[in-house]
């Protein structure tokens, strides 16, 4: 089955910073909101019978599937639509915290303030206007 990748966030400026790709494949295994229609991929053409290579496909996917960005308009009638969000609002510094070993398969695990304070003692304060990205180890599911 074909998979499509959508890059959702860019987490820091490109100059001298690490970038983390948060995209996940959109395919038949993508989780969707219970009322949504699942992903559908249609292979249209992929051949060179006309003397040149040409590939073309179609896909359908619900708006609320997998990891995605909701525009403010989704919950606010006068909010920005996705194309209206300034790019500067989508580029920020990200702080990555790996809590997968603490989670250890426990779906009821809650990250405590104590753990966040411990991280700050080891790494310094969280940058202003940063996004805190926490891995609980569930991405494989």
For each residue, the residues with C-beta under 8 A, 3 or more apart:
1: 27 28 41
2: 27 41 43 57 59
3: 25 26 27
4: 25 26 27 41 59 61
5: 23 24 25 26
6: 23 26 68
7: 10 21 22 23
8: 22 23 67 68 69
9: 22 69 90 94 131
10: 7 19 90 91
11: 17 19 20 22 91 92 93 94 131 133
12: 17 18 19 91 92 93 94
13: 16 17 91
14: 17 19
15:
16: 13
17: 11 12 13 14 93
18: 12
19: 10 11 12 14
20: 11 94 96 133
21: 7
22: 7 8 9 11 67 133
23: 5 6 7 8 67
24: 5 30 66 67 139
25: 3 4 5 29 30
26: 3 4 5 6 30 39 59 61 65 66
27: 1 2 3 4 30 39 41
28: 1 38 39
29: 25
30: 24 25 26 27 38 39 61 65 66
31: 65 66
32: 36 37 38 39 62 64 65 66
33: 36 62 64 65
34:
35:
36: 32 33 62 63 64 65
37: 32 40 60 62
38: 28 30 32 62 65
39: 26 27 28 30 32 59 60 61 62 65
40: 37 59 60 61
41: 1 2 4 27 57 58 59
42: 57 58 59
43: 2 46 57
44: 56 57 58
45: 54 55 56
46: 43 54 55 56 57
47: 50 53 54
48: 51 52 53 54
49:
50: 47 54
51: 48
52: 48
53: 47 48
54: 45 46 47 48 50
55: 45 46
56: 44 45 46
57: 2 41 42 43 44 46
58: 41 42 44
59: 2 4 26 39 40 41 42
60: 37 39 40
61: 4 26 30 39 40 65
62: 32 33 36 37 38 39 65
63: 36 68
64: 32 33 36 68 70
65: 26 30 31 32 33 36 38 39 61 62 68
66: 24 26 30 31 32
67: 8 22 23 24
68: 6 8 63 64 65
69: 8 9 82 90
70: 64 74 75
71: 74 79 80 81 82 84 85
72: 75 76 79 80 85
73: 76 77 79 80 81 82
74: 70 71 79
75: 70 72 79
76: 72 73 79
77: 73
78:
79: 71 72 73 74 75 76
80: 71 72 73 84 85
81: 71 73 84 85
82: 69 71 73 85
83:
84: 71 80 81
85: 71 72 80 81 82 89 90
86: 89 90
87: 90 91
88: 91
89: 85 86
90: 9 10 69 85 86 87
91: 10 11 12 13 87 88
92: 11 12 129 130 131
93: 11 12 17 127 129 130 131
94: 9 11 12 20 130 131 132 133
95: 126 127 130 131 132 133
96: 20 133 134 135
97: 111 115 116 119 132 133 134 135
98: 101 134 135
99: 102 103 109 111 115 134 135 136 137
100: 103 104 135 136 137
101: 98 104 137
102: 99 109 111 115
103: 99 100 106 109 136 137 138
104: 100 101 109 137
105: 137
106: 103 109
107:
108:
109: 99 102 103 104 106 136
110:
111: 97 99 102 115 116 134
112: 115 116
113: 116 117
114: 117 118
115: 97 99 102 111 112 118 119
116: 97 111 112 113 119 120
117: 113 114 120 121
118: 114 115 121 122
119: 97 115 116 122 123
120: 116 117 123 124 125 126
121: 117 118
122: 118 119
123: 119 120
124: 120
125: 120
126: 95 120 130 132
127: 93 95 130
128:
129: 92 93
130: 92 93 94 95 126 127
131: 9 11 92 93 94 95
132: 94 95 97 126
133: 11 20 22 94 95 96 97
134: 96 97 98 99 111
135: 96 97 98 99 100 139
136: 99 100 103 109
137: 99 100 101 103 104 105 140
138: 103 141
139: 24 135
140: 137
141: 138
